[in-house]
């Protein structure tokens, strides 16, 4: 299972359209936050950064903290400052901005902008997950899966992967497929595994396509369909999964899932070879050139 997912936050839009500072009830910090957004809209990022800094650290305007964190973490037209970004995201998370909690939790797990603190990352990631951030559900589930910063809990990990996949997170779907296929954190569910692998494959996950192709080939959790398996293995290969290349070559050579196609077999074995698989190199050489 791949490591924690890297995420990048878009700058949150606090207001849209022209708004007068004289709006009833606005204090100076709210005005600074609004001025920051207006500066972004006109491309004046230096002013936006300065205004967001005031609104965040002096005025505790959570959305301004999220915007400031995004600018500082990405170096968006300003000097990249991960320490500042982490502090801004922490304040944004305290103000219940899910995107800030997501970013703050990940910075804690990776040790970006400050010390690594896996245990401290659990709460912000949980808040972000509860706030609909599917990437945070995956990252939190991964911590419970491997037992980093917390006692291993496969049941909880599986539940978090379910939430992540329902939010169309590619790695959450793949992780869910692996767990349901193996019966980790709950009962074996081959139908659920096939669905999860298919969903991750649709979004471009190479290993998701490989596993979904295997399910189609063997009829595990899905109606057996060797032709669809052959197509799916090719999709896995094209996305970089060497197993998909080898399987496509084998099926093309044997004629399973379609006609015998030695040119196709040689091509896909060749792809496996280029990806570093010696068997692919050997198989490609063994097929005579037309």
N, C-alpha and C positions, 0 to 999 in steps of 0.2 A: 504494500500500500504506500502511496507516495507521501512525502513529508507534507508539513503544513502548507496550506494553500496561500500563496501570496496574493494580496488583494490591493487594489488601488481605488481610492475614493474620488469621485467627482466632487467638485466644489458645490456645496449645497446652495440652492437658491433660496434666499430668505424672503425676498419680496419681488414682485414683478410689476413692471410699469412704473411710471413716475409717482413718487409719494412725497408730499411736502413735509419738512421737518416739524412744522407746526401742528402735525397731527396730534389730536388730543391725547394727553397722558404719556407722551414719550419723554423719557428722561434723557440725559446727555449720553449715557452709554448705549441706549437704544438708537439714538441718533447716530452715534459712531458706527454701530453695526449697519445701519441703513446706508450711511455714507460709504462704508466699505463695499457694500453690494453695488451701489451706484458707480463707484470707482471701477469695479470689475467690469461692469457693463460698458464702460467707455474705454476700457483697456489700460487704465491707470493702476497697475498692480502694486506699485510701491505705496501709493496712498491707501489702497485696499488693505495691504498688509499692516500698515500702521494703524488704521482704524480698527481692524479686527483685533489687533493686539490690545488696544485700549478696551474695546468692548468685552473681550474675553477675560483678561486678567484683572481689570479694574471693575468691570461691570457684571461679570459672571453671566454674560449672554451666551447660552450654550451653543446656539447655531453659529455664532461668530467664532467660537472656539473650534468647532468642526471645520469651518472654512479656513481658519488660520492653520490648523493641523494639516489640512490637505495641501495648502500652499507650501508649508515648511517641509513636509515629508517628501514631496515630489520636486521641490525646487521650481515651482511654477512661477517663472519670471522674477524670482527672488532667490537669495542664497539658501541652499538646502541646509536645514538645521533639524536633525532628528531629535535632539534633546528638547528643543522647543516644541516640535510636533507632538512628542509624547506627552508633554505637560498640557498642551492644548487639548489633545484628545482625552486626557484624563478628566479635565474639567468639562468637556463636552459630554463625556459619559456620565459624569455626576449629574449633569442636567438632562439625562435620559435621552440622548441622541443615539439611536442604535448604531449608526455608521461610526460614530466616535468610539463607542464601546468595542465594536468590531476591530477597528484599527489599534486602539489602545491595548486590547487583549493580545493581538498578534505581535505588537512591539514588545510586550512583556515576555511572550514565549520565545521570541527570536533574540532578545537582548538588544533591540534597536533603540538608540536614544537613551540608554541607561542599562542597569544590570538586568540580566535574565532572571525572571521570577515566574516560574510555571504555576506555582500555587496561586499567586496573585492574579494570574490571567483568567482563572476559572470564572470569577464573578462577572467581569466585563464581557467575556465571551458568552456567558449564559444570558446576560441582559440583551446582548446583541441578537442572540438566537431567538429569544422570546419576542424581540422586536421585529422579527421577520428576516434577519440576515442569514441566508442559507449558508454562506461561507463560514460564518461563526459557528453554526451548528456542526458543520464538518470539522472545523478545527478543534472544537470542544470534544466532539465525539472521538477524534483521533487521540486526544490526550487520555481519555478514559480507556480507549482501546489498548494503548501501549503502556498505560500507567505512568505517564509523565506528570509530576506535580500532584498526583492524586492516585489513590488505590485503583488498580485495574478494575473496571466494571463493564463487562461485555454487554450486559443487558442495557445499561444506560447508553453505551456507545452505539448499539444497534438502533435504539430509539432516536438518538440524535442524527444518525445517518438517514433514518426514515424522514425526519423533518427536513434535513438538508436536501435530500433527493426530491421531496415534494416541492421544494423551491427551485428545482432544476439545476442544482449544483452538480457539476459533472463528476467531481471526485466523491461527493456524498453518494451518488448513485452507484458508482463503481465499488466503493467500500461496502455499501448495503448489499450489493450483489455477492461479494465475497463472503460476507457474514451469513447471509441466508442460504447460500449454496453449501456452506460448511456446517451450518447449524450452530454457529457461534452466537451467544447471547439470546438464544431462542431455538425454536424448532427448525429443522431443515425445511426450506420452502423453495423448491426448484422453480415453481411458477414465478414467485416473487423475484428470485435471482435472475431468471431470464428477462423479466420486465425491466429490472434495474440495469442489467447489462445493456439491453437494447437502448434504454434512455441515455446512458452514458455514451454509447456508440453514436447515437444520433447527433450528439453534441461534439463528436470528434475525438473521443477517448479511444486510443489505439487498442489498449488492453481490454476495454469494454467491448469493442468489436470482436476481438479474438475470442473472448469468453462467450459472447452471444453467438458467434459462429459455431463454437463447440456445442452449445445448447441446441442449435438448429441441426447440426450434424447428427447428434445422438438422440434427438427428441427428448431432451431433458427440460421439463417444464414448459415445453412448447411443441407444437406438431412438428415432427421430423420433416425437414425440407433440405435435401442435399444441394439443390440448386441455389436456394437462398443462402445456405452455408458457404458455398463457393464464392458468391458475390460478397458476403460479409467478411470472409477471410481476406479477399482482395482489398476491401475497404480498410481492414486492419493493417495490412501491409502498406498501403498507400499512406497511412497515418504514422507508420514507423515501427509496427510490431513485427519482429522477425518471424515469430510463429505464424502469423497470418500469411507471410510470404511463402514459407515452407508448405503450409497446408494448401494454399492456392495452387502451388506447383504440383503437389501430389495429386490433387483432385483433377487438375487439367491433364496430367499424365495418365491417370487411370480411367478418366471419363466419368467419374462420379459427379453428379450434379450438372451434367451437360456433356457435350461431345468431347472426345479425346482431342486435345489441342497441344501438341508438343512445342509449338512456338511459344504459346502462353506459359507452358510449364517451364521452359528454359528461361523465359523472361523473369518469372517470379522467383525461380531458384537463384537467378542472377541478382535480383533485388536482395534476397537473403544474404548472398555472398557479400554484397556491398555494405550490408549492415553488420558484417563481421562473423557470419555463420559459415564455418568451414564446410559443413554438410551441404549447404546451398551451393558453394563453389564446386564441390565434387559432383553434385547432381546436374548442375548446369553443364559442366564439361562432358558428362556422360551422354548427354543428348546430342545426337549428331546434327550438325548444321544442315539445313535443306540444300 
